[in-house]
Amino acid sequence: MAAHRVSAARHAPARKSSSAPMLRIAFAGTPAFALPALEALVGSAHRVVGVLTQPDRPAGRGRTLHASPVKERALQLGLPLAQPLRLASEAQLASLREWAPELLVVVAYGLILPPAVLALPRLGCLNIHASLLPRWRGAAPIQRAILAGDAMSGVSIMQLDAGLDTGPVYAQRELAVGAGVTSAELHDALAPLGAALLMEVISDLELGHARLRAQPTSGVTYAAKLDKSEALIDWNQSAAHIAAQVCACNPWPVAETTLNGAQLRLWRARAAAPAAAPAPASPGEAPGTVPGTVLGLRGEALLVACGSGVLEIAELQSAGRRRLSARDFAHGHAGAGLRFG
């Protein structure tokens, strides 16, 4: 992935001051994406007075209860912890009120904050959002950016309000999305980027230098959660479309097709450069060139004809088997002439 560059909205590096007061900060987050921000706060001069996270959820084949990554880390750090199902009643708000935070940092918490929570900290509620707002407001900004073929992604530090990611923005930082970058990889790049920018904004808040700007009214898009149906590959689509689908669906729900009627999952792929492989003919024009036909192995990639262009598959997985490189997969199959889908 290319190194990030700073957007025009980026604040100057945080200014340190020995006279800057230590803040009482509460944290609300649930998945692994929130961990770098929590670690940054704990490692700072500020005091993390408590952590909110989602209740334990059933997971896996046995449907046993699993703690969130944020809960596990908070317990390891010995931080006060609360897991309200909602934040609608005084009883559910009791822990947050008791902590009396001056600032609430929210990172992928998973609950809408009611007005009573938004108004509680004197410095408000800061949120790390994994997109360049107002593009990709909502639940799945990373996946939607990749699925749409965005060349740039990034993080926004915003002040939460009553809307869905509509609050004014303190700072943004951009990150280039390279060809073949998966949702998992972009997630792992944006999480620490957001944590670093968060600490800069908090420093500016302490010193009175932070400035908010309203989000533009143009360019608004919404990032709905991915559905499993979006993982099914249609080989009549372009190679660029299918490559984006494969990358967006890694690690979940994982793009899939079929081979001889059995499930075949694709973990890594990219559209071949025009000179990398012969383009397939129009569907039905000649044997072996209909979309979904395997054209052979070139280097470490399995080439597959699409509605337009050629897809280079780097990693795939047959039903009930482990993930394989394209070369290892090709060694166990007939190779050119196979038909996916």
Order of alpha helices (4+ residues) and beta strands (2+ residues): beta-alpha-beta-beta-beta-alpha-beta-alpha-beta-alpha-beta-beta-alpha-beta-beta-alpha-beta-alpha-beta-beta-beta-beta-beta-beta-alpha
